[in-house]
Amino acid sequence: MNNSDLQSSSSLRRALRLLRVLAAGDPAGLRLKDIAEAAGCSQPTAHRMLQDLAAEGFAEQAAGKRYRLALDFYVLAARAGQASGLREAARPALLRLSATLSDTIFLLVRNGFDAVCLDRVEGPFPIRSFTGDIGGKVPLGLGQGSLAILANLPEDEQEAVIRFNIPRLLDRGFLDEASLRSALAQARAQGWVNTSTGLIPGMAGVGVPVLDTQARAVAALSVGTLAERLNADRLPHVVKILQGEAQALAGKLNPFDVALRYPSRSLSTIGN
């Protein structure tokens, strides 16, 4: 092996080491100083390798001059694992839930400060919902599925979302910040959300989080129904059934699924 081959091999190993550092780090990104220290190289070397990875779509610079894994890395990992996407994996659960409960079922995922409806199965009763159809979105904190996601985010992320979304929630008729924080505390304590706020007259719902291996909400399953169908006798049974499906779905999560970071990519395949 000549010197050129040795240098290429060494560069490849450094690049792979940087990818592992980014994968093990904060999803919001790592500082160049911390990346270089974790990878055991100088900051100029780390910066040069990160620029190469960014040019190939495997890394990107986030807010605050931080670096994180980029979309092409997740796409490549997902293809290598041949794992189905979240929407495909959840579809049988949505169908079972709708058939069992005779209600409309939603699959929601987080997208920044919003919750996006990734899939929906209609029940026999006509309902109205905050998200509307597939692809609809609402501020995190509005509606049962959205609340279930927000309640199970890391504390710093949750606080940032609350600060950003409070004006948006007030514009949509939500009571106030104290009411939101109270609802989030209750959701965390009981593990599910039951909403009958009157913001959509005659409608009610239940939402449960789908948690990853670090107990963070990456999605939510929710039921939207008529308020009279979600009485005190029926509610515990609905919650139990939803939680069972959410736990089963959590075991099928592919951490490299682009729908967990870029819901629009999954939505773009609908109808194809």
C-alpha positions in Angstrom: 0.0 0.0 0.0 1.5 3.3 -1.1 1.4 6.6 0.9 -1.6 7.9 -1.0 -3.6 4.7 -0.1 -2.5 5.0 3.6 -3.7 8.7 3.7 -7.0 7.8 2.1 -7.5 4.9 4.6 -6.7 7.2 7.5 -9.0 9.9 6.3 -11.8 7.4 5.9 -11.4 6.2 9.4 -11.4 9.7 10.8 -14.6 10.5 8.8 -16.3 7.3 10.2 -15.1 8.3 13.7 -16.8 11.7 13.3 -20.0 10.1 12.2 -20.0 7.9 15.3 -19.4 11.0 17.5 -22.3 12.8 15.8 -24.6 9.8 16.2 -23.8 9.5 19.9 -24.2 13.2 20.6 -27.0 15.6 21.2 -29.6 15.4 18.3 -29.6 19.2 18.3 -25.9 19.1 17.3 -22.4 19.3 18.8 -19.8 22.1 18.9 -16.7 21.7 16.8 -14.5 21.8 19.9 -16.4 18.9 21.4 -16.4 16.9 18.2 -12.7 17.2 17.8 -12.1 16.2 21.4 -14.3 13.2 21.2 -12.8 12.1 17.9 -9.2 12.6 19.1 -8.2 15.1 16.4 -7.5 18.8 16.0 -10.2 21.3 15.4 -9.0 22.2 11.9 -8.9 18.5 11.0 -12.4 17.9 12.4 -13.7 21.0 10.6 -12.2 19.8 7.2 -13.7 16.4 7.7 -17.1 17.8 8.6 -17.1 20.0 5.5 -16.4 16.8 3.4 -19.3 15.0 5.2 -21.6 18.0 4.6 -20.7 18.1 0.9 -21.9 14.4 0.7 -25.1 15.1 2.7 -24.1 13.1 5.7 -23.6 16.1 8.1 -25.0 19.5 8.4 -24.5 22.7 10.4 -27.3 23.5 12.8 -28.1 26.6 14.8 -25.4 27.9 17.1 -22.6 26.6 14.9 -23.3 23.1 15.9 -23.0 20.0 13.7 -25.3 17.0 13.4 -26.1 14.1 11.1 -28.0 15.1 8.0 -30.8 13.6 6.0 -28.7 11.5 3.6 -27.2 9.6 6.5 -30.6 8.6 7.8 -31.8 7.6 4.3 -28.7 5.4 3.8 -29.1 3.8 7.2 -32.8 3.2 6.7 -32.2 1.5 3.3 -29.4 -0.6 4.8 -31.7 -1.9 7.5 -34.5 -2.4 5.0 -36.9 -1.2 7.8 -40.3 0.1 6.9 -41.2 3.7 7.7 -43.2 4.7 10.6 -46.4 5.3 8.6 -46.2 1.9 7.0 -45.4 0.2 10.4 -48.3 1.9 12.1 -50.9 1.4 9.4 -52.1 -2.1 10.8 -52.4 -0.6 14.3 -54.5 2.3 13.0 -56.8 -0.1 11.1 -57.1 -2.4 14.2 -57.9 0.5 16.5 -60.5 2.0 14.2 -62.2 -1.4 13.8 -62.1 -2.1 17.5 -63.2 1.3 18.7 -65.4 2.3 15.8 -63.7 5.7 15.9 -61.3 7.8 13.8 -57.6 7.2 14.6 -54.7 9.5 14.0 -50.9 9.0 13.9 -49.1 12.2 14.7 -45.4 13.1 14.7 -43.4 16.1 15.8 -42.1 18.5 13.2 -40.2 21.4 15.0 -42.8 23.3 17.0 -45.8 21.5 15.4 -47.4 18.1 15.3 -48.2 16.7 11.9 -50.9 14.1 11.0 -48.9 11.4 9.3 -51.8 9.0 8.8 -55.5 8.8 9.6 -58.2 6.1 9.5 -61.8 7.2 9.4 -64.4 5.8 11.8 -68.1 5.6 11.1 -68.9 8.8 13.0 -68.4 12.2 11.4 -65.9 14.3 13.4 -63.9 17.5 13.2 -60.3 17.7 14.3 -57.5 20.2 14.8 -55.2 18.6 12.2 -57.9 17.8 9.7 -56.6 15.4 7.0 -53.3 13.7 6.5 -50.6 16.4 6.3 -52.4 18.8 8.5 -50.5 20.3 11.4 -51.1 22.1 14.7 -48.9 23.8 17.3 -47.6 21.3 19.8 -49.9 21.5 22.8 -53.1 21.7 20.9 -55.2 18.5 20.8 -54.7 15.2 22.6 -52.0 13.7 20.3 -50.0 16.9 20.2 -50.2 17.2 24.0 -49.1 13.6 24.4 -46.0 14.3 22.3 -45.1 17.6 24.1 -45.6 16.1 27.5 -42.9 13.5 26.8 -40.1 15.7 25.3 -36.9 16.4 27.2 -37.4 19.3 29.6 -35.3 21.8 27.7 -37.0 21.0 24.4 -40.4 21.2 26.0 -39.6 24.5 27.6 -38.5 25.9 24.2 -41.7 24.7 22.5 -43.9 26.2 25.3 -42.2 29.6 25.0 -42.5 29.6 21.2 -46.1 28.2 21.0 -47.9 30.0 23.8 -48.8 33.0 21.5 -49.9 30.6 18.8 -52.0 28.6 21.2 -53.7 31.7 22.6 -54.6 32.7 19.0 -56.3 29.3 18.7 -58.4 29.7 21.8 -56.3 27.9 24.3 -56.8 29.2 27.9 -53.4 30.2 29.1 -49.9 29.1 29.9 -50.9 27.8 33.4 -53.5 25.6 31.9 -51.0 24.2 29.4 -48.5 23.4 32.0 -51.1 21.8 34.2 -52.3 19.6 31.3 -48.7 18.6 30.5 -48.0 17.6 34.2 -51.2 15.5 34.2 -50.3 13.9 30.9 -46.8 12.9 32.2 -48.2 11.6 35.4 -51.0 9.4 33.9 -49.3 8.6 30.6 -52.2 9.7 28.3 -54.2 12.7 27.4 -58.0 13.1 27.4 -59.3 16.3 25.9 -62.8 17.7 25.9 -62.0 21.4 25.9 -64.9 22.7 24.0 -62.6 24.3 21.4 -64.3 22.0 18.9 -67.9 21.7 20.2 -69.2 18.1 20.7 -65.8 16.5 20.0 -63.4 14.7 22.4 -60.3 12.5 22.2 -57.6 10.5 23.8 -53.9 10.5 22.9 -51.0 8.3 24.0 -47.3 8.8 23.2 -45.1 6.4 21.2 -41.8 6.5 23.0 -38.3 5.7 21.8 -35.7 3.8 23.7 -34.8 7.0 25.7 -38.5 7.5 26.7 -38.9 10.5 24.4 -42.1 10.9 22.4 -41.5 10.5 18.7 -45.1 10.1 17.7 -48.6 9.7 19.2 -51.7 7.6 18.5 -55.0 9.4 19.2 -58.7 8.8 18.9 -61.1 11.5 17.8 -64.7 10.9 18.6 -68.0 12.4 19.7 -67.9 13.6 23.3 -70.8 11.4 24.3 -68.8 8.3 23.2 -66.0 9.0 25.5 -67.8 8.7 28.9 -66.2 7.7 32.2 -67.1 4.0 31.7 -65.6 3.7 28.2 -62.5 6.0 28.7 -60.3 3.5 30.6 -60.9 0.8 28.0 -60.0 3.1 25.2 -56.8 4.2 27.0 -55.7 0.6 27.6 -56.3 -0.4 24.0 -54.4 2.7 22.7 -51.5 2.1 25.0 -51.1 -1.5 24.0 -50.8 -0.5 20.3 -48.5 2.3 21.1 -46.1 0.0 23.1 -46.2 -2.5 20.2 -45.4 0.2 17.7 -42.6 1.5 19.8 -40.8 -1.8 19.5 -40.9 -1.5 15.7 -39.4 2.0 15.5 -36.5 2.5 13.2 -34.3 5.2 14.8 -33.1 6.1 11.3 -36.6 6.6 9.9 -36.6 10.0 8.1 -40.3 10.4 9.1 -39.2 11.0 12.7 -37.1 14.0 11.6 -38.6 15.0 8.3 -42.3 14.1 8.2 -42.8 15.8 4.8 -40.6 13.1 3.2 -42.9 10.4 4.3 -46.0 12.5 3.4 -44.6 13.0 -0.1 -45.0 9.3 -0.9 -48.8 9.2 -0.2 -50.6 8.4 -3.4 -47.4 7.2 -5.2 
